Amino acid sequence: MAQHLTNTLYGESWKLDGAYLTRDFTSYTARPFALRMNRNEIVPGQSGKIAVVVDKSAFETEGGQLADLALQIFRGDGLLQVAVAMDHTLIRQ
């Protein structure tokens, strides 16, 4: 999944603080994933891209069932910038 991000904040650069992939927004259900940005910082008015790759196994519970996930991306000041629901039907067979 790739996401296009535009910095609309006046006077402040956008920086990534952290990203988390979970089933229920808690650290207890955190799942592994890979994240890549095409720039470290996005100055006001400019755009950047964030790409996220999630393995099929991240959607699997301990019992082998498939579960939906939530991706949360936080900006440099700690505020939640993006929340994306990732339905388990996104998995390619």
The first five atom37 places (N, CA, C, CB, O) and aatype in JSON, in Angstrom:
{
  "aatype": [12, 0, 5, 8, 10, 16, 2, 16, 10, 18, 7, 6, 15, 17, 11, 10, 3, 7, 0, 18, 10, 16, 1, 3, 13, 16, 15, 18, 16, 0, 1, 14, 13, 0, 10, 1, 12, 2, 1, 2, 6, 9, 19, 14, 7, 5, 15, 7, 11, 9, 0, 19, 19, 19, 3, 11, 15, 0, 13, 6, 16, 6, 7, 7, 5, 10, 0, 3, 10, 0, 10, 5, 9, 13, 1, 7, 3, 7, 10, 10, 5, 19, 0, 19, 0, 12, 3, 8, 16, 10, 9, 1, 5],
  "atom_mask": [
    [1, 1, 1, 1, 1],
    [1, 1, 1, 1, 1],
    [1, 1, 1, 1, 1],
    [1, 1, 1, 1, 1],
    [1, 1, 1, 1, 1],
    [1, 1, 1, 1, 1],
    [1, 1, 1, 1, 1],
    [1, 1, 1, 1, 1],
    [1, 1, 1, 1, 1],
    [1, 1, 1, 1, 1],
    [1, 1, 1, 0, 1],
    [1, 1, 1, 1, 1],
    [1, 1, 1, 1, 1],
    [1, 1, 1, 1, 1],
    [1, 1, 1, 1, 1],
    [1, 1, 1, 1, 1],
    [1, 1, 1, 1, 1],
    [1, 1, 1, 0, 1],
    [1, 1, 1, 1, 1],
    [1, 1, 1, 1, 1],
    [1, 1, 1, 1, 1],
    [1, 1, 1, 1, 1],
    [1, 1, 1, 1, 1],
    [1, 1, 1, 1, 1],
    [1, 1, 1, 1, 1],
    [1, 1, 1, 1, 1],
    [1, 1, 1, 1, 1],
    [1, 1, 1, 1, 1],
    [1, 1, 1, 1, 1],
    [1, 1, 1, 1, 1],
    [1, 1, 1, 1, 1],
    [1, 1, 1, 1, 1],
    [1, 1, 1, 1, 1],
    [1, 1, 1, 1, 1],
    [1, 1, 1, 1, 1],
    [1, 1, 1, 1, 1],
    [1, 1, 1, 1, 1],
    [1, 1, 1, 1, 1],
    [1, 1, 1, 1, 1],
    [1, 1, 1, 1, 1],
    [1, 1, 1, 1, 1],
    [1, 1, 1, 1, 1],
    [1, 1, 1, 1, 1],
    [1, 1, 1, 1, 1],
    [1, 1, 1, 0, 1],
    [1, 1, 1, 1, 1],
    [1, 1, 1, 1, 1],
    [1, 1, 1, 0, 1],
    [1, 1, 1, 1, 1],
    [1, 1, 1, 1, 1],
    [1, 1, 1, 1, 1],
    [1, 1, 1, 1, 1],
    [1, 1, 1, 1, 1],
    [1, 1, 1, 1, 1],
    [1, 1, 1, 1, 1],
    [1, 1, 1, 1, 1],
    [1, 1, 1, 1, 1],
    [1, 1, 1, 1, 1],
    [1, 1, 1, 1, 1],
    [1, 1, 1, 1, 1],
    [1, 1, 1, 1, 1],
    [1, 1, 1, 1, 1],
    [1, 1, 1, 0, 1],
    [1, 1, 1, 0, 1],
    [1, 1, 1, 1, 1],
    [1, 1, 1, 1, 1],
    [1, 1, 1, 1, 1],
    [1, 1, 1, 1, 1],
    [1, 1, 1, 1, 1],
    [1, 1, 1, 1, 1],
    [1, 1, 1, 1, 1],
    [1, 1, 1, 1, 1],
    [1, 1, 1, 1, 1],
    [1, 1, 1, 1, 1],
    [1, 1, 1, 1, 1],
    [1, 1, 1, 0, 1],
    [1, 1, 1, 1, 1],
    [1, 1, 1, 0, 1],
    [1, 1, 1, 1, 1],
    [1, 1, 1, 1, 1],
    [1, 1, 1, 1, 1],
    [1, 1, 1, 1, 1],
    [1, 1, 1, 1, 1],
    [1, 1, 1, 1, 1],
    [1, 1, 1, 1, 1],
    [1, 1, 1, 1, 1],
    [1, 1, 1, 1, 1],
    [1, 1, 1, 1, 1],
    [1, 1, 1, 1, 1],
    [1, 1, 1, 1, 1],
    [1, 1, 1, 1, 1],
    [1, 1, 1, 1, 1],
    [1, 1, 1, 1, 1]
  ],
  "atom_positions": [
    [[0.85, -1.16, 0.0], [0.0, 0.0, 0.0], [0.9, 1.23, 0.0], [-0.97, -0.01, 1.21], [1.82, 1.32, 0.81]],
    [[0.65, 2.16, -0.89], [1.39, 3.42, -0.91], [0.41, 4.56, -0.64], [2.13, 3.63, -2.29], [-0.72, 4.55, -1.12]],
    [[0.85, 5.52, 0.13], [0.01, 6.65, 0.5], [0.73, 7.94, 0.14], [-0.33, 6.62, 2.02], [1.91, 8.11, 0.43]],
    [[0.02, 8.85, -0.51], [0.54, 10.16, -0.86], [0.2, 11.13, 0.28], [-0.04, 10.66, -2.24], [-0.96, 11.19, 0.71]],
    [[1.19, 11.87, 0.76], [1.0, 12.77, 1.9], [1.46, 14.17, 1.52], [1.77, 12.26, 3.14], [2.59, 14.36, 1.05]],
    [[0.6, 15.16, 1.72], [0.95, 16.56, 1.47], [0.97, 17.31, 2.79], [-0.05, 17.22, 0.47], [0.04, 17.19, 3.59]],
    [[2.03, 18.08, 3.01], [2.15, 18.88, 4.24], [1.38, 20.18, 4.04], [3.65, 19.16, 4.6], [1.79, 21.03, 3.25]],
    [[0.28, 20.33, 4.77], [-0.53, 21.54, 4.68], [-0.33, 22.45, 5.89], [-2.0, 21.18, 4.55], [-1.01, 23.47, 6.02]],
    [[0.6, 22.07, 6.78], [0.89, 22.91, 7.94], [1.76, 24.09, 7.52], [1.6, 22.1, 9.06], [2.76, 23.9, 6.83]],
    [[1.4, 25.28, 7.91], [2.19, 26.46, 7.56], [3.36, 26.59, 8.51], [1.32, 27.73, 7.6], [3.18, 26.62, 9.73]],
    [[4.56, 26.68, 7.97], [5.74, 26.96, 8.77], [6.41, 25.77, 9.44], [0.0, 0.0, 0.0], [7.48, 25.94, 10.03]],
    [[5.82, 24.58, 9.37], [6.41, 23.42, 10.03], [6.63, 22.29, 9.04], [5.53, 22.95, 11.19], [5.75, 21.99, 8.23]],
    [[7.79, 21.68, 9.12], [8.05, 20.5, 8.3], [7.37, 19.29, 8.93], [9.57, 20.26, 8.15], [7.24, 19.2, 10.16]],
    [[6.95, 18.35, 8.08], [6.32, 17.12, 8.56], [7.4, 16.07, 8.7], [5.18, 16.65, 7.61], [8.17, 15.82, 7.76]],
    [[7.46, 15.44, 9.86], [8.41, 14.36, 10.12], [7.64, 13.19, 10.72], [9.56, 14.82, 11.08], [6.65, 13.37, 11.42]],
    [[8.11, 11.99, 10.43], [7.51, 10.78, 10.96], [7.98, 10.56, 12.39], [7.85, 9.56, 10.08], [9.18, 10.61, 12.66]],
    [[7.04, 10.32, 13.3], [7.38, 9.99, 14.68], [7.37, 8.48, 14.88], [6.42, 10.66, 15.65], [8.24, 7.93, 15.56]],
    [[6.39, 7.82, 14.29], [6.29, 6.38, 14.44], [5.09, 5.84, 13.71], [0.0, 0.0, 0.0], [4.19, 6.59, 13.32]],
    [[5.07, 4.54, 13.51], [3.95, 3.87, 12.87], [3.74, 2.52, 13.55], [4.19, 3.68, 11.33], [4.69, 1.87, 13.97]],
    [[2.49, 2.13, 13.67], [2.14, 0.9, 14.37], [1.04, 0.17, 13.6], [1.69, 1.19, 15.82], [0.11, 0.79, 13.09]],
    [[1.17, -1.14, 13.54], [0.17, -1.99, 12.9], [-0.34, -2.94, 13.97], [0.76, -2.76, 11.67], [0.42, -3.74, 14.5]],
    [[-1.63, -2.85, 14.28], [-2.2, -3.66, 15.36], [-3.59, -4.16, 14.97], [-2.29, -2.84, 16.67], [-4.16, -3.75, 13.96]],
    [[-4.1, -5.07, 15.78], [-5.48, -5.54, 15.59], [-6.46, -4.69, 16.38], [-5.62, -6.99, 16.01], [-7.6, -4.52, 15.96]],
    [[-6.04, -4.14, 17.52], [-6.99, -3.44, 18.37], [-6.42, -2.14, 18.96], [-7.43, -4.34, 19.5], [-6.87, -1.69, 20.01]],
    [[-5.46, -1.54, 18.28], [-4.86, -0.26, 18.69], [-4.06, -0.34, 19.99], [-5.94, 0.79, 18.83], [-3.82, 0.68, 20.64]],
    [[-3.66, -1.56, 20.38], [-2.82, -1.71, 21.58], [-1.51, -2.38, 21.18], [-3.55, -2.54, 22.68], [-1.42, -3.03, 20.14]],
    [[-0.5, -2.22, 22.01], [0.8, -2.83, 21.73], [0.75, -4.36, 21.88], [1.86, -2.25, 22.65], [1.64, -5.05, 21.38]],
    [[-0.27, -4.88, 22.55], [-0.39, -6.32, 22.75], [-0.62, -7.08, 21.44], [-1.52, -6.61, 23.71], [-0.26, -8.25, 21.33]],
    [[-1.21, -6.41, 20.46], [-1.51, -7.06, 19.18], [-0.68, -6.47, 18.04], [-2.99, -6.95, 18.86], [-1.08, -6.58, 16.88]],
    [[0.45, -5.84, 18.36], [1.3, -5.25, 17.32], [1.78, -6.33, 16.36], [2.51, -4.51, 17.96], [2.12, -7.44, 16.78]],
    [[1.81, -6.0, 15.09], [2.2, -6.94, 14.05], [3.39, -6.38, 13.28], [1.02, -7.23, 13.1], [3.55, -5.16, 13.22]],
    [[4.24, -7.24, 12.69], [5.38, -6.76, 11.92], [4.96, -6.2, 10.56], [6.39, -7.88, 11.73], [3.98, -6.66, 9.97]],
    [[5.7, -5.22, 10.07], [5.46, -4.62, 8.76], [6.7, -3.84, 8.35], [4.19, -3.7, 8.77], [7.6, -3.61, 9.16]],
    [[6.75, -3.45, 7.1], [7.85, -2.62, 6.6], [7.28, -1.3, 6.12], [8.63, -3.34, 5.44], [6.21, -1.25, 5.53]],
    [[8.0, -0.21, 6.39], [7.57, 1.13, 6.0], [8.74, 1.84, 5.34], [7.04, 1.94, 7.23], [9.88, 1.74, 5.81]],
    [[8.46, 2.55, 4.26], [9.5, 3.33, 3.58], [8.9, 4.67, 3.17], [10.06, 2.56, 2.34], [7.78, 4.74, 2.67]],
    [[9.68, 5.74, 3.39], [9.29, 7.08, 2.94], [10.3, 7.53, 1.89], [9.23, 8.09, 4.15], [11.48, 7.17, 1.95]],
    [[9.84, 8.34, 0.92], [10.76, 8.79, -0.11], [11.54, 10.04, 0.3], [10.0, 9.06, -1.38], [12.4, 10.5, -0.44]],
    [[11.26, 10.59, 1.48], [12.04, 11.7, 2.03], [11.9, 11.7, 3.55], [11.59, 13.06, 1.44], [10.88, 11.25, 4.07]],
    [[12.9, 12.2, 4.25], [12.89, 12.21, 5.72], [11.96, 13.27, 6.29], [14.29, 12.44, 6.24], [11.45, 13.13, 7.4]],
    [[11.75, 14.31, 5.53], [11.0, 15.47, 6.02], [10.24, 16.06, 4.83], [11.94, 16.53, 6.68], [10.75, 16.1, 3.71]],
    [[9.02, 16.53, 5.09], [8.22, 17.16, 4.04], [7.96, 18.59, 4.45], [6.87, 16.38, 3.8], [7.27, 18.85, 5.44]],
    [[8.51, 19.53, 3.69], [8.35, 20.95, 4.01], [6.95, 21.41, 3.62], [9.43, 21.81, 3.28], [6.32, 20.77, 2.78]],
    [[6.45, 22.5, 4.21], [5.1, 22.97, 3.91], [4.86, 23.15, 2.4], [4.84, 24.29, 4.62], [5.68, 23.72, 1.69]],
    [[3.71, 22.64, 1.96], [3.33, 22.74, 0.56], [3.88, 21.63, -0.33], [0.0, 0.0, 0.0], [3.47, 21.5, -1.48]],
    [[4.8, 20.84, 0.18], [5.39, 19.76, -0.62], [4.72, 18.43, -0.28], [6.92, 19.67, -0.36], [3.98, 18.32, 0.7]],
    [[4.98, 17.44, -1.12], [4.37, 16.12, -0.94], [5.44, 15.05, -0.84], [3.42, 15.8, -2.09], [6.59, 15.25, -1.24]],
    [[5.05, 13.93, -0.29], [5.91, 12.76, -0.2], [5.07, 11.51, -0.25], [0.0, 0.0, 0.0], [3.84, 11.57, -0.25]],
    [[5.73, 10.38, -0.3], [5.03, 9.1, -0.34], [5.5, 8.21, 0.79], [5.24, 8.4, -1.7], [6.68, 8.19, 1.16]],
    [[4.55, 7.48, 1.34], [4.82, 6.48, 2.36], [4.32, 5.15, 1.81], [4.14, 6.84, 3.74], [3.18, 5.06, 1.35]],
    [[5.16, 4.13, 1.85], [4.77, 2.8, 1.39], [4.84, 1.83, 2.56], [5.67, 2.32, 0.21], [5.77, 1.87, 3.36]],
    [[3.84, 0.97, 2.65], [3.77, -0.02, 3.73], [3.58, -1.4, 3.1], [2.61, 0.31, 4.73], [2.74, -1.58, 2.21]],
    [[4.36, -2.37, 3.58], [4.24, -3.75, 3.12], [3.94, -4.61, 4.35], [5.55, -4.23, 2.39], [4.62, -4.53, 5.37]],
    [[2.89, -5.43, 4.22], [2.47, -6.3, 5.31], [2.4, -7.72, 4.78], [1.1, -5.86, 5.91], [1.77, -7.98, 3.75]],
    [[3.04, -8.64, 5.48], [3.01, -10.05, 5.11], [1.65, -10.65, 5.48], [4.15, -10.82, 5.81], [1.01, -10.21, 6.44]],
    [[1.23, -11.63, 4.73], [-0.04, -12.3, 4.99], [-0.13, -12.8, 6.43], [-0.22, -13.47, 4.03], [-1.2, -12.75, 7.04]],
    [[0.98, -13.27, 6.99], [0.96, -13.83, 8.34], [0.61, -12.79, 9.4], [2.31, -14.44, 8.67], [0.18, -13.15, 10.5]],
    [[0.78, -11.51, 9.1], [0.41, -10.46, 10.06], [-1.09, -10.43, 10.32], [0.88, -9.08, 9.56], [-1.53, -9.98, 11.37]],
    [[-1.87, -10.9, 9.36], [-3.33, -10.91, 9.5], [-3.83, -12.14, 10.25], [-3.97, -10.85, 8.13], [-5.01, -12.21, 10.59]],
    [[-2.95, -13.09, 10.5], [-3.37, -14.34, 11.14], [-3.28, -14.24, 12.66], [-2.51, -15.5, 10.64], [-2.31, -13.73, 13.2]],
    [[-4.31, -14.73, 13.32], [-4.31, -14.79, 14.78], [-3.58, -16.05, 15.22], [-5.77, -14.77, 15.35], [-3.19, -16.87, 14.4]],
    [[-3.41, -16.19, 16.54], [-2.75, -17.37, 17.08], [-3.52, -18.64, 16.72], [-2.62, -17.24, 18.6], [-2.92, -19.71, 16.6]],
    [[-4.82, -18.53, 16.54], [-5.65, -19.68, 16.19], [-5.76, -19.93, 14.7], [0.0, 0.0, 0.0], [-6.49, -20.83, 14.28]],
    [[-5.04, -19.16, 13.9], [-5.06, -19.37, 12.45], [-6.17, -18.64, 11.71], [0.0, 0.0, 0.0], [-6.27, -18.74, 10.49]],
    [[-7.0, -17.91, 12.43], [-8.06, -17.12, 11.8], [-7.48, -15.84, 11.21], [-9.17, -16.78, 12.82], [-6.41, -15.39, 11.63]],
    [[-8.17, -15.26, 10.24], [-7.74, -13.98, 9.68], [-8.43, -12.84, 10.42], [-8.04, -13.91, 8.16], [-9.62, -12.93, 10.73]],
    [[-7.68, -11.79, 10.69], [-8.22, -10.63, 11.42], [-7.9, -9.35, 10.65], [-7.65, -10.57, 12.87], [-6.91, -9.29, 9.93]],
    [[-8.74, -8.35, 10.82], [-8.48, -7.03, 10.25], [-7.41, -6.33, 11.08], [-9.78, -6.18, 10.18], [-7.26, -6.6, 12.27]],
    [[-6.67, -5.42, 10.45], [-5.62, -4.68, 11.13], [-5.85, -3.18, 11.0], [-4.24, -5.06, 10.57], [-6.65, -2.74, 10.17]],
    [[-5.16, -2.42, 11.82], [-5.22, -0.96, 11.75], [-3.79, -0.42, 11.7], [-6.0, -0.36, 12.97], [-2.96, -0.76, 12.54]],
    [[-3.52, 0.43, 10.71], [-2.23, 1.08, 10.6], [-2.38, 2.51, 11.12], [-1.71, 1.07, 9.12], [-3.26, 3.25, 10.68]],
    [[-1.51, 2.89, 12.05], [-1.52, 4.25, 12.6], [-0.17, 4.89, 12.3], [-1.81, 4.24, 14.14], [0.88, 4.29, 12.55]],
    [[-0.19, 6.1, 11.77], [1.03, 6.85, 11.47], [1.0, 8.14, 12.27], [1.18, 7.13, 9.93], [0.04, 8.92, 12.18]],
    [[2.06, 8.37, 13.05], [2.14, 9.55, 13.92], [3.17, 10.53, 13.37], [2.49, 9.14, 15.36], [4.25, 10.14, 12.93]],
    [[2.84, 11.81, 13.41], [3.78, 12.83, 12.95], [4.73, 13.22, 14.07], [3.02, 14.07, 12.43], [4.57, 12.78, 15.21]],
    [[5.72, 14.04, 13.76], [6.81, 14.39, 14.65], [6.41, 14.92, 16.01], [0.0, 0.0, 0.0], [7.14, 14.73, 16.98]],
    [[5.27, 15.59, 16.11], [4.84, 16.13, 17.4], [4.02, 15.12, 18.21], [4.02, 17.39, 17.2], [3.48, 15.45, 19.26]],
    [[3.93, 13.87, 17.7], [3.25, 12.81, 18.43], [1.76, 12.65, 18.13], [0.0, 0.0, 0.0], [1.13, 11.72, 18.62]],
    [[1.2, 13.55, 17.33], [-0.22, 13.45, 17.0], [-0.46, 12.43, 15.91], [-0.76, 14.81, 16.58], [0.36, 12.26, 15.01]],
    [[-1.59, 11.74, 16.0], [-1.98, 10.77, 14.99], [-2.28, 11.5, 13.69], [-3.21, 9.94, 15.44], [-3.13, 12.39, 13.66]],
    [[-1.59, 11.14, 12.62], [-1.77, 11.79, 11.32], [-2.69, 10.98, 10.42], [-0.44, 12.0, 10.64], [-3.56, 11.53, 9.75]],
    [[-2.49, 9.65, 10.41], [-3.23, 8.78, 9.51], [-3.64, 7.52, 10.26], [-2.39, 8.42, 8.25], [-2.84, 6.96, 11.01]],
    [[-4.86, 7.09, 10.07], [-5.32, 5.8, 10.58], [-6.01, 5.09, 9.41], [-6.3, 5.97, 11.82], [-6.97, 5.61, 8.83]],
    [[-5.52, 3.9, 9.07], [-6.03, 3.16, 7.93], [-6.49, 1.79, 8.38], [-4.95, 3.04, 6.82], [-5.73, 1.05, 9.01]],
    [[-7.73, 1.46, 8.08], [-8.24, 0.11, 8.35], [-7.77, -0.8, 7.22], [-9.81, 0.09, 8.47], [-7.93, -0.47, 6.04]],
    [[-7.18, -1.93, 7.59], [-6.69, -2.89, 6.6], [-7.48, -4.18, 6.74], [-5.16, -3.15, 6.77], [-7.19, -5.02, 7.6]],
    [[-8.49, -4.33, 5.9], [-9.37, -5.49, 5.94], [-8.6, -6.74, 5.48], [-10.61, -5.25, 5.04], [-7.81, -6.68, 4.54]],
    [[-8.84, -7.85, 6.15], [-8.11, -9.07, 5.82], [-8.4, -9.56, 4.39], [-8.48, -10.16, 6.82], [-7.65, -10.38, 3.87]],
    [[-9.47, -9.07, 3.75], [-9.75, -9.45, 2.37], [-8.76, -8.81, 1.39], [-11.19, -9.06, 2.0], [-8.8, -9.12, 0.2]],
    [[-7.87, -7.93, 1.87], [-6.84, -7.36, 1.01], [-5.76, -8.39, 0.65], [-6.2, -6.16, 1.71], [-5.0, -8.18, -0.3]],
    [[-5.7, -9.48, 1.38], [-4.68, -10.5, 1.16], [-4.87, -11.13, -0.21], [-4.73, -11.59, 2.28], [-5.97, -11.53, -0.59]],
    [[-3.76, -11.2, -0.95], [-3.8, -11.87, -2.24], [-3.56, -13.35, -2.06], [-2.75, -11.27, -3.2], [-2.69, -13.76, -1.29]],
    [[-4.32, -14.14, -2.73], [-4.15, -15.59, -2.65], [-3.03, -16.05, -3.55], [-5.45, -16.31, -3.04], [-2.74, -17.25, -3.62]]
  ]
}
